[in-house]
Amino acid sequence: MVSEHASPLVDPGGPDAGGQNVHVRELALALGRAGHDVTVCTRRDDPATAEVVELAPSVRVRHVPAGPAEPIPKDELVDHIPELSAGLGRAWRTDRPDVVHGHFWMSGWAATGPARQRGTPLVQTFHALGSVKRRHQGAGDTSPDGRIRVETAVARRARRVIASCPDEAAELVRLGVPAASIDTVGSGVDTRMFTPDGPAAPRGAAPRLLVLGRLVRRKGADETVQALADVPGAELVVAGGGNDPATDPDVARLRRLAGEAGVGDRVRFTGAVRRDEVPELLRSSDVVVCAPWYEPFGIVPLEAMACGRPVVASRVGGLQETVRCGRTGLHVPPRDPRALAAALRELTGDPDRAAALGAAGRRRVVAAYAWDRIAEQVLAVYRSAGAGATAPAGEPAYRLTVPAGRGR
């Protein structure tokens, strides 16, 4: 696997650390449990980190040099992708993989040439598409110039493309990717770690709403803070962001908004939450809110459902598939605080219904989203891509170039 900015060794919560980190880690571990040998290649961002870190038996993380060994915002990595690609090529000369799985567009870009040179099939998961990001964020989109062009080329050159939901599959088709080369496989959840039973974080008597994850604008924490003004008596816990909420600019933005909405005394910011503390936090909540403007898939709803908690989610992307409206939670239009508040009042005012939705959510994730089940589906994609087979002789390497800079 190649995951250039999202290392499986990093917990989610920062501006560039989220569901992809979790997805790559858990998929790699599930494939390892199934008896496969997995190497996750990611960019070295710390000179003190070992070149290879053993994550579990048969699963390791390889740090590949690409630019200075320090944190770099993912949208500024574009200049270093050629170096990453060269590093992958060197590694694969002596350790040829049977299949390469690119995660995110820059990973696919870096992997395309080295994989084709060695006749190794490339499977690609984008986790987010530039065309969708541009549509929803407009001038706020900080993606490098040429992203959509390169993304489209990667998708067309890959043997198989894994879409996270039907919406993403349809978007890929609109970009000119043949429907026959697309497989739809969602993300998963650790149903042994995330359970309804177990300790819960301390809380008071007020109904508790929880927002968990990155606090960037498009994730919808702002709309949730605004909605709180119309959910009397409830408290909102906002978990995520940097380690120190006092210096986090996203937290500062949300604090200002809470003050303007008159709910500053009902919003609590925890900062970053360790991965092993997330189940306790989820169990302490009455309703988990996932209200992004758009979302290719979304892992937090699955984790909440696995803990038996109802979810109020935007009716977008993969959330339309994972959260069954009226069965495991409720859907609301994106960027609509009034509709969000109505849904939250509905569930906080009817604890029995909320509990029933949460119990149904637990049953759903166990049946459909356990990681070992997801890994089986991904393995089927690898096999259909010809994992282990040799590409036709003389097939040329494909080099992609993209101008450096910001914008679209």
C-alpha positions in Angstrom: 0.0 0.0 0.0 1.0 3.6 -0.6 -0.4 6.3 1.7 1.8 9.3 1.2 0.5 11.7 3.8 -1.7 9.5 6.0 0.5 7.2 8.0 -1.1 4.2 9.8 1.1 5.1 12.8 -0.7 8.5 13.3 -4.0 8.8 15.1 -6.7 10.9 13.5 -7.6 14.4 14.6 -5.2 16.9 13.0 -5.8 18.9 9.8 -4.4 16.1 7.6 -4.9 13.1 9.8 -8.3 11.5 9.7 -10.2 8.5 8.4 -7.6 7.6 5.8 -5.1 6.9 8.5 -7.5 4.6 10.3 -8.6 2.9 7.0 -5.1 2.1 5.9 -4.1 0.9 9.3 -7.1 -1.4 9.9 -7.1 -2.7 6.3 -3.4 -3.6 6.6 -4.0 -5.3 9.9 -7.0 -7.3 8.6 -5.0 -8.4 5.5 -2.2 -9.5 7.8 -4.6 -11.5 10.0 -5.8 -13.2 6.8 -2.2 -14.4 6.1 -1.0 -11.8 3.7 2.3 -9.9 3.8 1.6 -6.1 3.8 4.0 -3.1 3.6 2.5 0.4 3.9 4.8 3.0 2.3 4.4 6.5 3.6 6.4 9.7 3.5 9.1 10.2 6.1 8.2 13.2 8.1 10.5 12.7 11.1 14.3 12.0 10.9 14.1 10.0 14.1 11.6 7.5 12.8 13.0 4.1 11.8 12.9 3.3 8.1 10.8 0.3 8.8 8.4 -0.1 11.7 6.7 -3.4 12.5 3.0 -2.8 13.0 2.0 -6.4 13.5 3.1 -9.8 12.3 3.4 -9.6 8.5 2.5 -5.9 8.5 5.1 -3.1 8.4 5.3 0.6 7.7 8.2 1.8 5.4 9.1 5.4 5.5 10.2 6.7 2.1 12.1 10.0 1.8 10.2 12.7 -0.1 11.2 16.2 0.7 12.4 17.4 4.1 11.8 14.9 7.0 9.3 17.1 8.7 5.5 17.6 8.7 4.3 19.3 5.5 0.6 20.1 4.8 -0.7 17.5 2.3 -1.6 20.2 -0.3 2.1 21.2 -0.4 3.5 17.8 -1.0 3.0 17.9 -4.7 6.6 19.0 -5.4 7.9 16.0 -3.6 5.9 13.3 -5.3 8.6 12.5 -8.0 11.1 11.8 -5.1 8.5 9.6 -3.5 7.9 7.8 -6.7 11.7 7.2 -7.2 11.9 5.8 -3.6 9.1 3.4 -4.3 10.9 2.3 -7.5 14.1 1.6 -5.6 12.3 -0.4 -2.8 10.3 -2.5 -5.3 13.4 -3.4 -7.3 14.4 -5.8 -4.5 11.0 -6.5 -3.1 8.5 -6.7 -5.9 4.9 -6.6 -4.6 2.1 -8.7 -6.1 -0.2 -5.8 -6.0 0.1 -2.1 -5.2 -2.8 -0.3 -3.6 -2.7 3.5 -3.8 -4.6 5.5 -1.2 -5.3 9.2 -2.2 -4.5 10.7 -5.5 -0.9 11.6 -4.8 -0.2 8.1 -3.7 -1.6 6.7 -7.0 0.4 9.3 -8.9 3.6 8.2 -7.1 2.9 4.5 -7.6 1.8 4.5 -11.2 5.2 4.5 -12.9 7.1 2.1 -10.6 4.1 -0.4 -10.6 3.9 -0.4 -14.4 7.6 -0.7 -14.8 7.5 -4.0 -12.8 4.2 -5.3 -14.3 2.5 -5.0 -11.0 -1.2 -4.2 -11.0 -2.3 -1.0 -9.4 -5.5 -0.7 -7.4 -6.6 2.8 -6.4 -8.7 4.2 -3.6 -9.0 8.0 -3.7 -10.7 8.6 -0.3 -11.8 12.0 -1.7 -12.1 13.3 -5.3 -10.8 16.7 -6.3 -13.9 17.3 -8.5 -16.1 16.9 -5.5 -13.9 19.0 -3.3 -13.9 21.8 -5.9 -17.7 21.6 -6.3 -18.3 22.0 -2.5 -15.5 24.3 -1.5 -15.1 26.5 -4.5 -12.5 29.2 -3.8 -11.7 27.5 -0.5 -10.2 24.5 -2.2 -6.5 24.5 -1.6 -5.7 21.5 -3.8 -2.6 21.8 -6.1 -3.1 22.8 -9.7 -3.8 19.9 -11.9 -5.2 17.6 -9.2 -8.3 16.6 -11.1 -6.3 16.0 -14.3 -3.8 13.7 -12.6 -6.5 12.1 -10.5 -8.4 11.2 -13.7 -5.3 9.8 -15.3 -4.5 7.7 -12.3 -8.1 6.3 -12.2 -7.9 5.4 -15.9 -4.5 3.8 -15.7 -5.3 1.7 -12.6 -6.3 -1.9 -13.1 -9.2 -1.4 -10.6 -10.5 1.6 -8.8 -12.3 1.1 -5.4 -15.0 3.6 -4.8 -16.1 4.0 -1.2 -19.8 4.5 -2.1 -22.2 4.6 -5.1 -22.0 8.4 -5.2 -18.2 8.2 -5.7 -18.5 5.5 -8.3 -20.9 7.7 -10.3 -18.5 10.6 -10.0 -15.7 8.4 -11.3 -17.8 7.4 -14.3 -18.4 11.1 -15.0 -14.7 11.6 -15.1 -14.4 9.0 -17.8 -13.4 6.0 -15.8 -15.0 2.8 -17.2 -17.7 1.5 -14.9 -16.4 -2.0 -15.5 -13.1 -1.2 -13.7 -14.8 0.2 -10.6 -15.6 -1.8 -7.5 -17.6 -0.3 -4.6 -16.2 -1.3 -1.2 -16.7 0.8 1.9 -14.5 1.2 5.0 -14.8 -0.8 8.2 -14.9 -0.7 11.9 -13.1 -2.6 14.6 -16.2 -4.3 16.2 -14.0 -5.7 19.0 -12.7 -2.3 20.1 -15.9 -0.4 19.5 -18.7 -2.0 21.5 -21.7 -0.8 23.5 -20.3 -2.5 26.6 -17.4 -1.0 28.5 -16.4 2.1 30.4 -17.8 5.5 29.4 -16.2 8.9 29.8 -17.5 11.0 32.7 -20.6 13.1 32.0 -23.4 15.0 33.7 -27.2 14.7 33.5 -27.6 16.9 30.4 -28.1 15.2 27.0 -24.7 14.9 25.4 -24.1 15.5 21.7 -20.7 14.5 20.3 -18.7 15.8 17.3 -15.6 13.7 16.7 -12.9 14.2 14.1 -11.1 16.9 12.2 -12.4 20.4 12.8 -11.8 21.8 9.4 -14.7 23.9 8.1 -16.2 21.4 5.7 -16.7 18.7 8.5 -19.7 20.5 9.8 -18.8 21.3 13.4 -19.8 24.9 12.8 -23.3 23.9 11.8 -23.5 21.7 14.9 -22.5 24.6 17.2 -25.2 26.8 15.5 -27.8 24.0 15.9 -27.1 23.7 19.6 -28.8 27.0 20.2 -32.1 25.3 19.3 -31.5 22.2 21.4 -32.3 23.4 24.9 -30.5 21.8 27.8 -28.1 19.7 25.7 -24.3 19.9 25.9 -22.0 19.5 22.9 -18.6 17.9 23.2 -16.2 18.7 20.3 -13.4 16.2 20.2 -10.5 16.6 17.7 -8.0 19.1 16.5 -4.7 19.8 18.1 -3.4 18.6 21.4 -4.0 22.0 23.0 -7.4 23.5 22.4 -6.2 26.8 23.8 -3.9 27.3 20.7 -5.9 25.5 18.0 -7.2 27.9 15.4 -10.1 25.7 14.5 -11.1 25.6 18.2 -10.8 29.4 18.3 -13.1 29.7 15.4 -15.7 27.4 17.0 -15.4 29.2 20.3 -16.2 32.5 18.7 -19.2 30.9 16.9 -20.5 29.4 20.1 -20.3 32.8 21.8 -22.2 34.4 19.0 -24.8 31.7 19.2 -25.2 32.1 23.0 -24.1 28.5 23.7 -20.5 29.1 24.9 -21.3 27.6 28.3 -22.7 24.4 26.7 -19.8 23.5 24.4 -16.7 21.7 25.6 -13.5 21.1 23.6 -11.3 18.1 24.4 -8.6 18.6 21.8 -7.1 15.5 20.2 -8.3 12.2 21.7 -6.1 9.1 21.8 -7.4 6.3 19.7 -7.9 4.0 22.7 -10.0 6.6 24.4 -12.5 7.1 21.5 -14.8 4.2 22.5 -15.3 5.6 26.0 -16.1 9.0 24.6 -18.6 7.5 22.1 -20.3 5.5 24.9 -20.7 8.7 27.0 -22.8 10.4 24.3 -26.5 10.3 23.6 -26.2 11.2 19.9 -23.2 11.4 17.6 -23.3 14.2 15.0 -21.7 13.8 11.6 -22.8 16.8 9.6 -20.1 17.4 6.8 -20.8 19.3 3.6 -19.7 16.2 1.7 -18.1 12.9 2.8 -16.8 10.1 0.6 -17.4 7.6 3.3 -16.9 8.6 7.0 -15.6 6.2 9.7 -16.9 8.0 12.8 -20.6 7.0 12.0 -19.5 3.3 11.9 -17.6 3.7 15.2 -20.6 5.3 16.8 -23.0 2.7 15.6 -20.6 -0.1 16.7 -20.9 1.5 20.2 -24.7 1.4 20.0 -25.1 5.1 19.6 -27.6 6.8 17.1 -26.1 9.0 14.5 -27.5 12.2 12.9 -25.7 12.5 9.6 -25.7 14.7 6.5 -27.5 13.1 3.6 -24.3 13.1 1.5 -21.9 10.6 0.0 -21.2 7.4 1.9 -23.3 8.5 4.9 -26.4 7.8 2.9 -25.3 4.1 2.8 -23.9 3.6 6.3 -26.5 5.5 8.3 -30.0 4.1 7.5 -32.4 7.0 8.1 -35.1 6.0 10.6 -33.3 2.7 11.3 -29.9 3.5 12.7 -30.1 7.3 12.8 -31.5 10.3 11.0 -30.4 12.1 7.9 -30.4 15.9 7.5 -29.5 18.2 4.5 -25.9 19.4 4.7 -25.2 23.0 5.9 -28.6 23.3 7.5 -28.4 24.1 11.2 -32.2 24.4 11.6 -32.8 20.9 10.2 -29.9 19.5 12.3 -31.4 21.0 15.4 -34.8 19.5 14.7 -33.3 16.0 14.3 -31.3 16.4 17.5 -34.3 17.6 19.5 -36.2 14.6 18.1 -33.6 12.1 19.5 -32.7 13.8 22.7 -36.4 14.1 23.5 -37.1 10.3 22.9 -34.3 8.3 24.7 -36.1 5.0 23.9 -36.1 5.6 20.2 -32.5 6.8 20.3 -31.5 3.5 22.1 -33.4 1.4 19.5 -31.6 3.2 16.7 -28.3 2.6 18.4 -28.9 -1.1 18.9 -29.9 -1.4 15.2 -26.7 0.4 14.3 -24.6 -2.1 16.2 -26.3 -5.0 14.4 -25.7 -3.3 11.1 -21.9 -2.8 11.5 -21.3 -6.3 12.8 -23.1 -7.8 9.8 -21.7 -5.5 7.1 -18.7 -3.5 8.2 -16.3 -5.6 10.3 -12.8 -5.2 9.0 -12.2 -8.8 8.2 -15.3 -8.7 6.0 -14.1 -5.5 4.3 -10.6 -7.1 3.8 -12.2 -10.1 2.0 -13.9 -7.7 -0.4 -10.7 -5.9 -1.1 -8.8 -9.1 -1.6 -11.4 -10.0 -4.3 -10.6 -6.7 -6.0 -6.9 -7.5 -5.9 -7.5 -10.9 -7.5 -9.7 -9.4 -10.2 -6.9 -6.9 -10.9 -4.5 -9.8 -11.5 -2.5 -9.7 -8.3 0.7 -11.7 -8.9 0.3 -11.8 -12.7 2.8 -10.2 -15.1 1.7 -7.3 -17.2 2.1 -7.6 -21.0 5.8 -7.4 -22.1 6.9 -4.0 -23.1 4.1 -2.1 -21.4 5.6 1.4 -20.8 5.9 3.2 -17.6 3.4 6.1 -17.4 4.8 9.4 -16.0 2.4 12.1 -14.7 3.4 15.7 -14.2 1.4 18.4 -12.5 2.3 22.1 -12.0 3.2 23.0 -8.5 1.1 25.6 -6.7 -2.3 26.0 -5.2 -5.8 26.1 -6.6 -7.4 23.5 -8.9 
